[in-house]
Amino acid sequence: MLLLLAPIAHAAAPDNAAQLAGLFMQSCVPFAGDHTGLRNWARQLNLAEVPEPARAAFLHGAAGVVFDASNATGKFVVVSEDAGGCSALADTANGAEVVKALEDDLRQSGIAFTPGPDTSDPQEARLRHREYTASLGARKWRIVTGTVRDRQGGRAMLTANPD
């Protein structure tokens, strides 16, 4: 299933941003750096592995596994890199709402975070990124958001790596 490769033909569902942030908080935050734990979690939820060629497209040359986490409201995937990185992606979500939902979820989870500035992607001006440093006790993460600058929304990605 080519989840995020098809063009977007509709506005972002109002709760896709919250769902993406929730998926990220359940998958990538607890399992960043632990690809075995992340993959066990995904399999316990019966998330299907995404086959080739979509798997390779999501991994951009990295080794790993991609899981389809789509539901009735949207298309979502979880990317588990062998090196420990984890990403959650939505086919469509409002970028500002994704950032707000992520920050709200981090606060509610007691995770301290410091956001960096929004920056434009050097290769695609419509994309913006924001990098965060985050911590909870001895646990530390580097979190990056990737969203589309468009009020109607677009593809969105949240990535976590242990720091």
ChimeraX attribute file (.defattr): number of C-alpha atoms within 10 A of each C-alpha:
attribute: neighborCount
match mode: 1-to-1
recipient: residues
	/A:1	12
	/A:2	14
	/A:3	19
	/A:4	20
	/A:5	12
	/A:6	8
	/A:7	11
	/A:8	13
	/A:9	8
	/A:10	10
	/A:11	14
	/A:12	22
	/A:13	14
	/A:14	13
	/A:15	16
	/A:16	24
	/A:17	25
	/A:18	20
	/A:19	20
	/A:20	29
	/A:21	27
	/A:22	17
	/A:23	21
	/A:24	25
	/A:25	19
	/A:26	14
	/A:27	23
	/A:28	29
	/A:29	24
	/A:30	15
	/A:31	23
	/A:32	26
	/A:33	22
	/A:34	19
	/A:35	21
	/A:36	13
	/A:37	14
	/A:38	24
	/A:39	23
	/A:40	11
	/A:41	15
	/A:42	20
	/A:43	13
	/A:44	9
	/A:45	10
	/A:46	12
	/A:47	17
	/A:48	14
	/A:49	19
	/A:50	21
	/A:51	14
	/A:52	12
	/A:53	10
	/A:54	15
	/A:55	21
	/A:56	16
	/A:57	14
	/A:58	24
	/A:59	16
	/A:60	8
	/A:61	9
	/A:62	14
	/A:63	12
	/A:64	19
	/A:65	20
	/A:66	27
	/A:67	21
	/A:68	20
	/A:69	22
	/A:70	17
	/A:71	9
	/A:72	5
	/A:73	12
	/A:74	18
	/A:75	18
	/A:76	24
	/A:77	26
	/A:78	31
	/A:79	27
	/A:80	30
	/A:81	21
	/A:82	15
	/A:83	14
	/A:84	19
	/A:85	21
	/A:86	29
	/A:87	26
	/A:88	27
	/A:89	29
	/A:90	29
	/A:91	23
	/A:92	28
	/A:93	30
	/A:94	26
	/A:95	27
	/A:96	16
	/A:97	19
	/A:98	26
	/A:99	20
	/A:100	14
	/A:101	20
	/A:102	22
	/A:103	19
	/A:104	13
	/A:105	17
	/A:106	20
	/A:107	12
	/A:108	10
	/A:109	11
	/A:110	11
	/A:111	16
	/A:112	16
	/A:113	18
	/A:114	12
	/A:115	13
	/A:116	12
	/A:117	11
	/A:118	13
	/A:119	13
	/A:120	17
	/A:121	14
	/A:122	9
	/A:123	7
	/A:124	9
	/A:125	11
	/A:126	13
	/A:127	20
	/A:128	19
	/A:129	18
	/A:130	17
	/A:131	19
	/A:132	18
	/A:133	17
	/A:134	20
	/A:135	18
	/A:136	13
	/A:137	8
	/A:138	5
	/A:139	12
	/A:140	19
	/A:141	21
	/A:142	18
	/A:143	24
	/A:144	19
	/A:145	22
	/A:146	23
	/A:147	29
	/A:148	24
	/A:149	17
	/A:150	14
	/A:151	13
	/A:152	14
	/A:153	25
	/A:154	24
	/A:155	22
	/A:156	26
	/A:157	25
	/A:158	27
	/A:159	22
	/A:160	29
	/A:161	20
	/A:162	21
	/A:163	13
